Amino acid sequence: MNGISSVPVTRTKPQARSGRHWREWGKHKYYFVLLLPGLVYFALFHYWPMAGITIAFKDFRLLEGIMGSPWAGLKWFQILFDAPDFWTALRNTIIISFYKLVFSFPAPILLALLLNEVYHSAFKRVIQTIVYFPHFLSWVILGGILFSLFSSDSGLVSFLGMKASPIMDPSSFRGFLVISEVWKDMGWGTIIYLAAISSINPELYEAARIDGGNRFHLVRHITLPSITNTIVILLILRTGQILHVGFEQIFILYNPLVFEVSDVIDTYVYRLGLTMGRYSFATAAGLFQSFVGLLLLLVTNGVARRMGERGLW
């Protein structure tokens, strides 16, 4: 018409789209079956309990349940933010989390780079077994070991002639938390980085060696750039957990002598919210932690995307 040839437009019918979806399901059905237990787990233990956050806006009464308890608005948030002890716990949480982010996060990366340079497979497996082992011990066991090693009456404190045990000294307790966490989880954290390093094309290393590159050059110009995206993703996830500094570790190791520098939001909520039955107060504090974590996660992911990395989405 008018010199323009009309091209018929083919539209996909709903039946065709439905048939394609069913074919895809039939093709990948076993993958979906494998995915099902994980989906059920997250639905039951992560998404369904989120209905309980309404407790933060109610005067929760155990006998009346969540639905029967009266609404209180932002009452518990006001009580939380007006409490001086909360701000002390928040400050301790941020400081300890910052220390762990600066010192604990790079430790597995450095260890993975060092293990990658070990060519003797038997020796490498022995080292990996040694550094992985502390991860499988609970903080209860490790706490007993650390208390025995750094006791004021015996152990390394008396052997080395130290003036005070780092577990009992407020000036060194935060550093002790960081070092003990590095000792426990550094080896386990290398698994992801070693997997990322193993996926690097070996031809890149061969070409760099032909061009005269030494081991330092290979790590700097090939290994690190190749695992940068993995590092960024784990850093984003770690930033989202910045107000969660490890309840088990601190609860096992802290004591009245270091209470002023070791009481964090998790222990504060446990002490005032759960042991005293103030469930609305504890939920309000937990919701605050989650909100701050989500905000930092979004900001960090946005910064990573602007810097050219893929990020989480």
KEFIPA-223436 format. One line per 5 residues: for each residue y, z, x of N, C-alpha, C, O. Coordinates in steps of 0.2 Angstrom, whole numbers, padded with zeros to 4 digits. Atoms other than C-alpha are relative to their C-alpha. Layout:
<pts>
Y,Z,X,Y,Z,X,Y,Z,X,Y,Z,X  ...
</pts>
This chain:
<pts>
-0006,0000,0004,0000,0000,0000,0006,0000,0004,0007,0004,0009  -0006,0001,-0004,0017,-0006,0007,-0002,-0001,0007,0002,0002,0012  0002,0001,-0007,0008,-0011,0023,-0003,0005,0004,-0005,0005,0009  0003,-0006,-0003,0001,0006,0026,-0007,0001,-0002,-0008,0001,-0008  0007,-0001,0002,-0018,0007,0026,-0001,0007,-0002,0000,0012,0002
0002,-0007,0002,-0024,0022,0016,-0006,0002,0003,-0011,-0001,0003  0006,-0003,-0003,-0036,0033,0025,-0003,0005,-0004,0001,0010,-0006  0003,-0005,0004,-0048,0043,0014,0000,0006,0004,-0003,0007,0009  0000,-0006,-0003,-0046,0061,0017,-0007,0004,-0002,-0008,0005,-0008  0006,-0003,0002,-0063,0070,0018,0001,0008,0000,0003,0010,0005
-0001,-0007,0001,-0063,0088,0012,-0007,0003,0000,-0011,0001,-0003  0006,-0003,0000,-0076,0100,0016,-0001,0004,-0006,0003,0008,-0008  0001,-0004,0007,-0084,0107,0000,-0002,0007,0002,-0005,0008,0007  0002,-0007,-0001,-0087,0125,-0002,-0007,0001,0001,-0010,0005,0005  0008,-0001,-0001,-0106,0122,-0003,-0001,-0002,0007,-0006,0001,0010
0001,0002,-0007,-0105,0113,0014,0001,0005,0005,-0002,0007,0009  -0002,-0006,-0004,-0096,0127,0022,-0005,0006,0000,-0007,0008,0005  0005,-0005,0001,-0108,0139,0015,-0007,-0001,0003,-0010,0003,0006  0006,0002,-0004,-0123,0129,0021,0001,0000,0007,-0004,0002,0010  0000,0000,-0007,-0116,0128,0038,0000,0008,0003,-0003,0009,0008
0001,-0007,-0001,-0114,0147,0038,-0007,0003,0000,-0009,0006,0005  0006,-0002,0000,-0131,0150,0033,-0005,-0003,0006,-0009,0000,0008  0003,0003,-0006,-0137,0138,0047,0001,0004,0006,-0003,0005,0010  -0001,-0004,-0005,-0128,0147,0059,-0003,0007,0000,-0006,0010,0006  0003,-0007,0000,-0135,0164,0053,-0008,-0001,0002,-0010,0003,0005
0007,0001,-0002,-0153,0156,0054,-0001,-0001,0007,-0006,0001,0010  0000,0002,-0008,-0149,0150,0072,0000,0006,0004,-0003,0007,0009  -0001,-0006,-0004,-0143,0167,0078,-0002,0006,-0003,0001,0011,-0002  0001,-0006,0004,-0151,0179,0066,-0003,0006,0004,-0001,0011,0003  0003,-0006,-0004,-0160,0189,0080,0006,0003,0004,0005,0009,0005
-0006,-0003,-0004,-0143,0192,0089,0003,0004,-0005,0006,0010,-0003  -0003,-0005,0005,-0136,0199,0072,-0005,0006,-0001,-0002,0011,-0002  0005,-0006,0000,-0152,0210,0071,0001,0005,0005,0002,0011,0004  -0002,-0005,-0006,-0148,0217,0088,0006,0003,0000,0007,0009,0002  -0007,-0003,0000,-0130,0220,0084,0000,0005,-0006,0005,0009,-0006
-0001,-0005,0006,-0134,0229,0067,0000,0007,0002,0004,0011,-0001  0000,-0007,-0001,-0139,0246,0075,0007,0002,0003,0009,0008,0001  -0007,-0002,-0002,-0122,0246,0084,0005,0001,-0005,0009,0005,-0006  -0005,0000,0005,-0112,0242,0069,-0002,0006,-0005,0003,0009,-0007  0001,-0006,0004,-0121,0255,0059,0002,0007,0003,0005,0011,0000
-0002,-0006,-0004,-0118,0268,0072,0008,0001,-0001,0010,0006,-0002  -0007,0000,0001,-0099,0264,0072,0002,0001,-0007,0007,0005,-0008  -0002,-0001,0007,-0098,0263,0053,-0001,0008,-0002,0003,0010,-0005  0001,-0006,0002,-0106,0280,0051,0003,0006,0004,0006,0011,0001  -0003,-0005,-0005,-0099,0290,0066,0007,-0001,0002,0010,0004,0005
-0007,0001,-0002,-0082,0282,0069,0004,-0002,-0006,0010,0000,-0006  -0004,0002,0006,-0076,0274,0053,0000,0004,-0006,0005,0006,-0009  0001,-0004,0006,-0083,0284,0039,0004,0007,0001,0007,0009,-0004  -0004,-0007,-0001,-0076,0301,0047,0007,-0001,0000,0011,0004,-0001  -0007,0001,0001,-0059,0293,0047,0003,0002,-0006,0009,0004,-0007
-0003,-0002,0007,-0057,0298,0029,0002,0007,0001,0006,0010,-0003  -0002,-0007,0000,-0056,0316,0035,0007,0001,0003,0009,0007,0003  -0007,-0001,-0003,-0039,0313,0043,0005,0003,-0005,0010,0005,-0004  -0004,-0002,0005,-0032,0317,0026,0001,0008,0000,0005,0011,-0003  -0001,-0008,-0001,-0035,0336,0031,0006,0001,0003,0009,0007,0002
-0006,-0002,-0004,-0020,0335,0042,0006,0000,-0005,0011,0003,-0003  -0006,0000,0005,-0009,0332,0026,-0002,0005,-0006,0001,0005,-0011  0002,-0005,0005,-0018,0346,0016,-0001,0007,0002,-0001,0008,0008  0002,-0007,-0001,-0020,0365,0015,-0008,0000,-0001,-0010,0002,-0006  0008,0000,0001,-0039,0363,0018,-0003,0006,-0001,-0002,0011,0002
0004,-0005,0002,-0050,0375,0010,-0007,-0002,-0001,-0009,-0006,-0004  0007,0002,-0001,-0068,0375,0014,-0004,-0001,-0006,-0008,-0005,-0008  0003,-0001,0006,-0074,0380,-0003,0002,-0006,-0005,-0002,-0008,-0009  -0003,0005,0005,-0063,0367,-0012,-0002,-0007,0003,-0001,-0012,-0001  0001,0006,-0003,-0067,0353,0000,0006,-0004,0001,0012,-0002,0000
-0006,0004,-0002,-0056,0339,0006,0004,-0003,-0007,0010,-0002,-0007  -0003,0003,0006,-0053,0331,-0012,0004,0006,-0004,0009,0005,-0007  -0002,-0005,0004,-0050,0348,-0020,0006,0004,0003,0009,0008,0000  -0005,-0004,-0003,-0038,0355,-0007,0007,-0003,-0001,0008,-0009,-0002  -0007,0003,0002,-0019,0354,-0011,0003,-0003,0006,0002,-0002,0012
-0004,0004,-0005,-0007,0342,-0002,0005,0005,0003,0008,0009,0000  -0005,-0004,-0004,0004,0350,0011,0005,-0004,0003,0010,-0002,0007  -0004,0004,-0003,0013,0335,0017,0000,0000,0008,-0005,0000,0011  0000,0000,-0007,0019,0336,0035,0000,0007,0003,0003,0008,0008  -0001,-0007,-0002,0018,0355,0036,-0004,0001,0006,-0001,0005,0010
0003,-0002,-0006,0005,0356,0049,0002,-0004,0006,0002,-0001,0012  -0003,0004,-0005,0013,0343,0060,0007,0004,0002,0008,0005,0008  -0006,-0004,-0001,0029,0354,0059,-0002,0006,0004,0001,0008,0009  0003,-0006,-0004,0019,0369,0064,-0002,-0001,0007,-0001,0002,0012  0003,0002,-0006,0011,0360,0078,0006,-0001,0005,0006,0001,0011
-0006,0002,-0004,0028,0353,0085,0005,0006,0001,0008,0006,0006  -0005,-0006,-0001,0037,0370,0083,-0004,0005,0005,0000,0010,0006  0003,-0005,-0004,0024,0380,0093,0001,-0002,0008,0000,-0007,0010  -0001,0001,-0007,0029,0382,0111,-0006,-0001,0004,-0006,-0005,0009  0006,0001,-0004,0011,0383,0117,-0002,-0007,0000,-0006,-0009,0004
0002,0006,0000,0008,0366,0111,0004,-0005,0005,0000,-0009,0008  -0004,0004,-0005,0022,0358,0122,-0003,0002,0007,-0003,-0002,0011  0003,-0002,-0007,0014,0368,0137,-0006,-0004,0001,-0008,-0007,0006  0007,0004,-0001,-0003,0360,0133,0001,-0007,0001,-0002,-0010,0004  -0002,0007,-0001,0005,0343,0131,0002,-0002,0007,0000,-0007,0010
-0003,0002,-0007,0014,0344,0148,-0006,0001,0005,-0007,-0004,0009  0006,-0001,-0004,-0003,0350,0156,-0004,-0006,-0001,-0007,-0009,0004  0004,0006,0001,-0012,0336,0148,0003,-0006,0003,-0001,-0010,0006  -0003,0005,-0003,0000,0323,0154,0000,0000,0007,-0002,-0005,0010  0000,0000,-0007,0001,0329,0171,-0007,-0001,0003,-0008,-0005,0008
0007,0000,-0002,-0018,0331,0173,-0003,-0008,-0001,-0006,-0010,0003  0002,0007,0001,-0021,0314,0165,0003,-0005,0005,0000,-0010,0007  -0003,0004,-0005,-0008,0306,0177,-0004,0000,0007,-0005,-0005,0010  0004,-0001,-0006,-0017,0313,0192,-0007,-0003,0000,-0008,-0007,0005  0007,0003,0000,-0034,0307,0186,0001,-0008,0000,-0003,-0011,0002
-0002,0007,0001,-0026,0290,0182,0001,-0003,0007,-0001,-0009,0009  -0002,0003,-0007,-0019,0288,0200,-0005,0001,0005,-0006,-0004,0009  0005,-0001,-0006,-0033,0295,0210,-0008,-0002,-0003,-0011,-0004,0001  0007,0001,0002,-0049,0294,0199,-0001,-0007,-0002,-0007,-0010,-0001  0001,0007,0002,-0047,0276,0192,-0001,-0005,0006,-0005,-0009,0006
0001,0005,-0005,-0045,0267,0209,-0007,0002,0004,-0009,-0003,0008  0006,-0002,-0005,-0060,0277,0217,-0006,-0005,-0002,-0009,-0007,0003  0006,0004,0001,-0074,0267,0208,0001,-0007,0003,-0004,-0011,0005  -0002,0006,-0002,-0065,0251,0213,-0001,-0001,0008,-0004,-0005,0010  0000,-0001,-0007,-0064,0256,0231,-0008,0000,0002,-0010,-0003,0007
0007,-0001,-0002,-0082,0262,0232,-0004,-0007,-0002,-0009,-0008,0002  0003,0007,0002,-0088,0245,0223,0001,-0005,0006,-0004,-0008,0008  -0002,0005,-0006,-0079,0235,0237,-0004,0002,0006,-0006,-0002,0010  0003,-0003,-0006,-0087,0246,0250,-0008,-0002,0000,-0011,-0004,0004  0007,0002,0001,-0105,0244,0243,-0001,-0007,0000,-0007,-0009,0002
0001,0007,0000,-0103,0226,0241,0000,-0003,0007,-0003,-0008,0008  0000,0002,-0007,-0100,0224,0260,-0007,0003,0004,-0008,0001,0009  0006,-0002,-0003,-0117,0233,0263,-0005,-0005,-0001,-0007,-0007,-0007  0005,0005,0000,-0130,0220,0267,-0007,0002,0000,-0012,-0001,-0002  0007,-0003,0000,-0145,0231,0270,-0002,0003,-0007,0001,0008,-0009
0002,-0002,0007,-0153,0232,0252,-0002,0007,-0001,-0001,0010,-0005  0003,-0006,0001,-0163,0247,0255,0005,0006,0001,0005,0011,-0003  -0005,-0005,-0001,-0149,0257,0262,0005,0000,-0006,0008,0006,-0007  -0005,0000,0006,-0137,0251,0248,-0003,0003,-0006,0001,0007,-0009  0003,-0003,0006,-0150,0257,0235,0000,0008,0001,0001,0011,-0004
0000,-0007,-0001,-0151,0274,0243,0007,0003,-0001,0008,0008,-0005  -0007,-0002,0001,-0132,0276,0243,0002,0000,-0007,0005,0004,-0010  -0001,0001,0007,-0131,0270,0225,-0003,0006,-0004,0000,0009,-0008  0004,-0006,0003,-0144,0283,0220,0004,0006,0001,0004,0011,-0004  -0004,-0006,-0001,-0134,0297,0228,0006,0001,-0004,0008,0006,-0006
-0007,-0001,0003,-0117,0293,0221,-0001,-0001,-0008,0003,0002,-0011  0001,0001,0008,-0125,0289,0203,-0002,0007,-0002,-0001,0009,-0008  0003,-0006,0003,-0134,0306,0202,0004,0005,-0003,0002,0007,-0008  -0004,-0005,0004,-0120,0318,0198,0002,-0002,-0007,0003,0003,-0011  -0001,0002,0006,-0116,0308,0183,-0005,0002,-0006,-0003,0003,-0011
0005,-0002,0004,-0132,0313,0175,-0001,0007,-0001,-0005,0010,-0005  0000,-0007,0000,-0129,0331,0177,0006,0002,-0005,0012,-0001,-0005  -0005,-0002,0005,-0119,0340,0163,0005,0004,0004,0004,0007,0009  -0005,-0004,-0003,-0103,0349,0167,-0002,0008,0000,0001,0011,0004  0002,-0007,0000,-0112,0366,0163,-0004,0001,0007,-0002,0006,0010
0003,-0001,-0007,-0123,0363,0178,0004,-0001,0006,0004,0003,0010  -0004,0001,-0006,-0110,0356,0189,0005,0006,0000,0007,0007,0006  -0005,-0006,0000,-0098,0370,0184,-0003,0006,0003,0000,0009,0007  0003,-0006,-0004,-0111,0383,0190,-0001,-0002,0007,0000,0003,0011  0000,0002,-0007,-0113,0373,0206,0007,0001,0003,0007,0004,0009
-0007,-0001,-0003,-0094,0373,0209,0002,0007,0000,0005,0009,0005  -0002,-0007,-0001,-0092,0391,0205,-0004,0004,0005,-0001,0008,0009  0004,-0003,-0005,-0106,0396,0217,0003,-0003,0007,0003,0001,0012  -0002,0003,-0006,-0099,0384,0231,0007,0003,0002,0009,0005,0007  -0007,-0002,-0002,-0081,0390,0229,0002,0007,-0003,0007,0009,-0005
0000,-0007,0001,-0084,0408,0225,0005,0004,0005,0004,0002,0011  -0004,-0003,-0005,-0071,0420,0233,-0004,0005,0004,-0002,0006,0010  0004,-0005,-0004,-0085,0432,0239,-0005,-0004,0005,-0007,-0001,0010  0005,0004,-0004,-0097,0418,0246,0002,-0007,-0001,0007,-0009,-0003  -0001,0007,0001,-0099,0400,0247,0005,-0003,0006,0006,0000,0011
-0004,0003,-0005,-0087,0388,0256,0007,0004,0001,0010,0003,0006  -0007,-0004,-0001,-0071,0399,0253,-0001,0005,0006,0004,0005,0010  0000,-0005,-0005,-0077,0413,0264,-0002,-0004,0007,0000,-0001,0012  0002,0003,-0006,-0086,0401,0276,0006,-0004,0004,0006,-0004,0010  -0006,0004,-0003,-0070,0390,0279,0006,0005,0001,0011,0002,0004
-0005,-0004,-0001,-0059,0405,0279,0006,-0001,-0005,0012,0000,-0003  -0005,0002,0004,-0049,0399,0264,0003,0007,-0003,0000,0012,-0004  -0003,-0006,0002,-0036,0412,0257,-0002,0001,-0008,-0003,0007,-0010  0002,-0001,0007,-0041,0409,0238,-0004,-0006,-0002,-0004,-0012,0001  0004,0005,0002,-0053,0399,0229,0004,-0005,-0004,0008,-0003,-0008
-0004,0004,0004,-0046,0383,0221,-0001,0000,-0007,0003,-0002,-0011  0001,-0001,0007,-0054,0387,0205,0004,0006,-0003,0006,0006,-0009  -0004,-0006,0002,-0044,0403,0204,0007,-0001,0002,0011,0004,0000  -0007,0001,-0003,-0028,0396,0212,0004,-0005,-0005,0002,-0011,-0005  -0004,0005,0005,-0015,0388,0199,0003,-0006,0004,0003,-0011,0001
-0003,0005,-0004,-0007,0378,0213,-0005,-0006,0002,-0003,-0011,0004  0004,0005,-0002,-0023,0369,0217,-0006,-0002,-0005,-0010,-0006,-0004  0005,0001,0005,-0033,0369,0201,0000,-0007,-0003,-0005,-0010,-0004  0000,0007,0002,-0027,0352,0195,-0003,-0004,0005,-0007,-0009,0003  0004,0004,-0005,-0032,0344,0211,-0007,0001,0000,-0011,-0004,0002
0008,-0001,0000,-0049,0352,0210,-0003,-0003,-0006,-0008,-0006,-0005  0003,0003,0006,-0051,0345,0193,-0001,-0008,0002,-0006,-0011,0000  0000,0007,-0002,-0047,0327,0200,-0006,-0001,0005,-0010,-0006,0004  0006,0001,-0005,-0059,0329,0215,-0007,0001,-0003,-0011,-0003,-0002  0007,-0001,0003,-0073,0336,0205,-0002,-0006,-0005,-0008,-0008,-0006
0001,0005,0004,-0071,0322,0192,-0002,-0007,0004,-0007,-0010,0002  0001,0005,-0004,-0071,0309,0206,-0007,0000,0003,-0011,-0005,0003  0007,-0001,-0002,-0087,0316,0213,-0005,-0001,-0005,-0010,-0004,-0004  0005,0001,0006,-0096,0316,0196,0000,-0007,-0002,-0006,-0010,-0003  0000,0006,0004,-0091,0299,0189,0002,-0006,0004,0002,-0012,0002
-0002,0006,-0004,-0085,0288,0204,-0006,-0005,0001,-0005,-0011,0000  0006,0005,-0001,-0103,0281,0207,-0002,-0004,-0006,-0003,-0010,-0006  0001,0003,0006,-0106,0278,0189,0005,-0006,-0002,0003,-0011,-0005  -0005,0004,0002,-0090,0269,0187,0000,-0007,0004,0003,-0012,0002  0001,0006,-0004,-0095,0256,0201,-0004,-0005,-0004,-0004,-0011,-0001
0005,0005,0002,-0108,0248,0190,0004,-0006,-0003,0002,-0012,-0002  -0004,0006,0003,-0095,0237,0180,0003,-0004,0005,0003,-0010,0005  -0003,0004,-0005,-0086,0232,0195,-0005,-0004,0005,-0004,-0009,0007  0005,0003,-0004,-0102,0228,0205,-0003,-0006,-0004,-0004,-0011,-0001  0002,0006,0004,-0107,0217,0190,0005,-0005,0000,0003,-0011,0000
-0005,0005,0000,-0091,0208,0190,0000,-0003,0007,0001,-0009,0007  0000,0003,-0007,-0092,0205,0209,-0006,-0004,0001,-0005,-0010,0004  0006,0005,-0001,-0110,0198,0208,0001,-0006,-0004,-0003,-0011,-0002  -0001,0006,0004,-0103,0185,0196,0004,-0005,0004,0006,-0011,0001  -0005,0004,-0004,-0091,0178,0209,-0004,-0006,0004,-0010,-0004,0006
0003,0005,-0003,-0096,0161,0216,-0001,0001,0007,0004,0001,0010  0001,-0001,-0007,-0104,0163,0233,0004,-0006,0004,0005,-0005,0010  -0003,0005,-0004,-0097,0146,0238,0008,0001,0002,0010,-0001,0007  -0007,-0001,-0002,-0079,0153,0238,0000,0004,0007,0004,0003,0011  0000,-0004,-0006,-0084,0166,0252,-0002,-0005,0006,0001,-0004,0011
0002,0004,-0006,-0093,0152,0262,0006,-0004,0002,0007,-0006,0008  -0006,0004,-0002,-0077,0141,0261,0005,0004,0004,0008,0002,0009  -0005,-0004,-0003,-0066,0156,0266,-0003,0001,0007,0002,0002,0012  0003,-0002,-0007,-0078,0160,0281,0001,-0006,0005,0003,-0006,0011  -0001,0007,-0004,-0077,0141,0287,0008,0000,0002,0009,-0003,0007
-0007,0000,-0001,-0058,0143,0286,0003,0006,0005,0008,0006,0006  -0001,-0005,-0005,-0059,0158,0298,0002,0007,-0003,0005,0011,0000  -0002,-0006,0003,-0057,0172,0285,-0005,0005,0002,-0011,0004,0002  0005,-0006,-0002,-0064,0189,0290,-0001,0004,-0007,0001,0002,-0012  0002,-0003,0006,-0071,0202,0278,0006,0003,-0004,0006,0003,-0010
-0006,-0002,0004,-0054,0209,0274,0004,-0005,-0004,0006,-0004,-0009  -0003,0006,0003,-0047,0192,0270,-0004,-0002,-0006,-0001,-0004,-0012  0004,0002,0006,-0062,0189,0258,0001,0005,-0005,0001,0003,-0011  -0001,-0005,0005,-0059,0205,0249,0007,-0001,-0003,0007,0000,-0009  -0007,0000,0002,-0040,0203,0248,0001,-0007,-0004,0004,-0007,-0010
-0002,0007,0003,-0040,0184,0243,-0006,-0002,-0005,-0004,-0007,-0009  0005,0002,0005,-0057,0182,0233,-0003,0005,-0004,-0002,0005,-0010  0003,-0005,0004,-0065,0198,0228,0005,0003,-0005,0004,0003,-0011  -0005,-0003,0004,-0050,0207,0221,0003,-0004,-0005,0003,-0002,-0011  -0003,0005,0005,-0042,0192,0212,-0005,-0002,-0005,-0004,-0003,-0011
0005,0002,0005,-0059,0188,0204,-0002,0006,-0005,-0004,0004,-0010  0001,-0006,0004,-0061,0206,0197,0006,0003,-0003,0006,0008,-0006  -0006,-0003,0002,-0043,0208,0192,0000,0001,-0008,0002,0006,-0010  0000,-0001,0008,-0046,0205,0173,-0004,0006,-0002,-0003,0009,-0007  0004,-0006,0002,-0060,0218,0173,0004,0006,0001,0004,0011,-0003
-0004,-0006,-0001,-0048,0231,0181,0005,0001,-0005,0006,0006,-0007  -0005,-0001,0005,-0035,0227,0169,-0002,0002,-0007,0001,0007,-0010  0003,-0002,0006,-0046,0229,0154,-0002,0007,0000,0000,0011,-0005  0002,-0008,-0001,-0053,0246,0160,0006,0004,0001,0006,0010,-0002  -0006,-0004,0000,-0035,0251,0164,0003,0001,-0007,0006,0006,-0008
-0002,0000,0007,-0030,0247,0146,-0003,0005,-0004,0000,0010,-0007  0004,-0005,0004,-0044,0257,0139,0001,0007,0003,0001,0012,-0001  -0001,-0007,-0003,-0041,0272,0151,0007,0002,-0002,0008,0008,-0004  -0007,-0002,0002,-0022,0272,0146,0000,0002,-0007,0003,0007,-0009  0000,-0002,0007,-0027,0273,0128,-0003,0007,-0001,-0003,0010,-0006
0003,-0006,0000,-0037,0289,0132,0004,0005,0004,0002,0010,0007  -0004,-0004,-0005,-0022,0297,0142,0001,0007,-0003,0002,0012,0002  -0001,-0006,0003,-0021,0312,0130,-0007,0004,0000,-0008,0009,-0003  0007,-0003,0000,-0040,0315,0132,-0002,0001,0007,-0004,-0004,0010  0001,-0001,-0007,-0043,0323,0149,-0007,0003,0002,-0008,0004,0008
0007,-0003,-0001,-0061,0329,0147,0000,0007,-0002,0001,0012,0002  0000,-0007,0003,-0063,0344,0136,-0006,0004,0004,-0005,0010,0006  0005,-0004,-0003,-0080,0349,0144,0001,0002,0007,0000,0008,0008  -0002,-0002,-0007,-0074,0349,0162,0005,0006,0000,0003,0011,0003  -0005,-0005,-0001,-0059,0359,0159,-0002,0007,-0004,-0001,0012,-0001
0002,-0006,0004,-0067,0371,0146,-0005,0004,0004,-0005,0010,0004  0005,-0003,-0004,-0081,0375,0159,0003,0003,0006,0002,0009,0008  -0003,-0002,-0006,-0070,0377,0174,0006,0004,-0001,0008,0008,0004  -0006,-0004,0000,-0054,0385,0168,-0001,0007,-0002,-0006,0009,-0004  0001,-0008,0001,-0051,0404,0167,0007,0003,0000,0012,-0001,0001
-0007,-0003,0002,-0037,0416,0163,0005,-0001,0006,0011,-0001,0005  -0004,0000,-0005,-0030,0415,0181,0004,-0007,0001,0009,-0007,0003  -0003,0007,0000,-0026,0396,0179,0002,-0003,-0007,0003,-0009,-0007  -0001,0002,0007,-0023,0396,0161,0006,-0004,-0001,0007,-0009,-0005  -0006,0003,0001,-0005,0391,0162,0001,-0007,0002,0005,-0011,0000
0000,0007,-0002,-0009,0375,0171,-0006,-0004,-0002,-0006,-0010,0000  0006,0004,0001,-0025,0370,0164,-0001,0000,-0008,-0006,-0004,-0010  0001,0000,0007,-0023,0373,0145,0002,-0007,-0003,0008,-0008,-0002  -0002,0007,0002,-0023,0355,0138,-0001,0000,-0008,-0003,0005,-0011  0000,0000,0007,-0022,0349,0120,-0007,0001,-0003,-0008,0004,-0008
0007,-0001,0002,-0041,0348,0118,-0002,0007,0000,-0005,0010,-0005  0002,-0007,0000,-0044,0366,0123,0005,0004,-0005,0003,0009,-0008  -0005,-0003,0005,-0028,0371,0113,-0002,0000,-0007,-0002,0004,-0011  0003,0002,0007,-0035,0363,0097,-0006,0004,-0001,-0007,0007,-0006  0006,-0004,0001,-0052,0371,0100,0001,0008,-0001,-0002,0011,-0005
-0001,-0007,0000,-0045,0388,0103,0004,0002,-0007,0002,0007,-0010  -0004,-0002,0005,-0032,0389,0089,-0002,-0004,-0007,-0002,-0001,-0012  0002,0003,0006,-0039,0376,0077,-0007,0001,-0003,-0008,0002,-0009  0007,0000,0002,-0058,0377,0077,-0002,0008,0000,-0005,0010,-0005  0003,-0007,0000,-0062,0395,0082,0004,0005,-0005,0001,0010,-0007
-0003,-0004,0005,-0049,0402,0070,0000,-0003,-0007,0003,0000,-0011  0001,0003,0006,-0054,0391,0056,0006,-0004,-0003,0007,-0005,-0009  -0006,0004,0002,-0037,0381,0055,-0001,-0007,0001,0001,-0010,0005  0003,0007,-0001,-0045,0364,0052,0006,-0005,-0001,0006,-0010,0002  -0006,0005,0001,-0029,0356,0045,0004,0000,0007,0007,-0006,0009
-0004,0000,-0006,-0020,0361,0061,-0003,-0004,0006,0000,-0008,0009  0004,0003,-0005,-0034,0355,0072,0000,-0008,-0001,0001,-0012,0003  0000,0007,0001,-0034,0338,0063,0007,-0003,0001,0007,-0009,0003  -0007,0003,-0001,-0015,0336,0064,0001,-0001,0008,0003,-0006,0010  -0001,0001,-0007,-0016,0338,0083,-0005,-0005,0002,-0002,-0009,0007
0004,0006,-0002,-0031,0326,0084,0003,-0006,-0002,0003,-0011,0002  -0004,0006,0002,-0021,0313,0074,0005,-0002,0004,0007,-0007,0005  -0006,0001,-0004,-0006,0315,0085,-0003,-0003,0007,0000,-0008,0009  0003,0003,-0006,-0018,0312,0100,-0002,-0007,-0001,0000,-0012,0003  0002,0007,0002,-0025,0296,0092,0006,-0004,-0001,0006,-0010,0002
-0006,0004,0001,-0008,0290,0087,0003,-0002,0007,0005,-0008,0008  -0003,0001,-0007,-0001,0292,0105,-0004,-0005,0004,-0002,-0010,0007  0005,0004,-0003,-0017,0284,0112,0001,-0008,-0002,0001,-0012,0002  0000,0007,0003,-0016,0269,0100,0007,-0004,0002,0007,-0010,0004  -0007,0003,-0002,0003,0266,0104,0000,-0002,0008,0002,-0007,0009
0000,0001,-0007,0000,0267,0123,-0005,-0006,0001,-0004,-0010,0006  0005,0005,-0001,-0015,0255,0121,0003,-0007,-0002,0003,-0012,0002  -0004,0006,0002,-0004,0242,0112,0005,-0002,0005,0006,-0008,0007  -0005,0001,-0005,0010,0244,0125,-0003,-0003,0006,-0001,-0008,0009  0004,0002,-0007,-0002,0242,0140,-0003,-0007,-0001,-0002,-0011,0003
0003,0007,0001,-0011,0227,0132,0006,-0005,0000,0005,-0011,0003  -0005,0004,0000,0006,0219,0129,0003,-0002,0006,0005,-0007,0008  -0002,0001,-0006,0012,0222,0146,-0005,-0005,0004,-0003,-0009,0008  0005,0004,-0003,-0004,0215,0153,0000,-0008,-0002,0000,-0012,0002  -0001,0007,0003,-0002,0199,0142,0006,-0003,0003,0006,-0009,0005
-0006,0003,-0002,0015,0196,0148,0000,-0001,0008,0003,-0005,0011  0000,0001,-0007,0010,0198,0166,-0006,-0006,0002,-0007,-0007,0008  0005,0006,-0001,-0003,0183,0164,-0007,0002,-0001,-0011,-0002,0000  0007,-0001,0001,-0019,0193,0161,-0002,0000,-0007,0002,-0001,-0012  0003,0001,0007,-0030,0191,0146,0001,0006,-0005,0002,0006,-0011
0000,-0006,0004,-0030,0209,0140,-0006,0001,-0005,-0011,-0003,-0004  0006,-0001,0004,-0041,0215,0126,0000,-0005,-0006,-0005,-0007,-0009  -0001,0005,0005,-0034,0202,0113,0006,-0004,0001,0007,-0009,-0003
</pts>
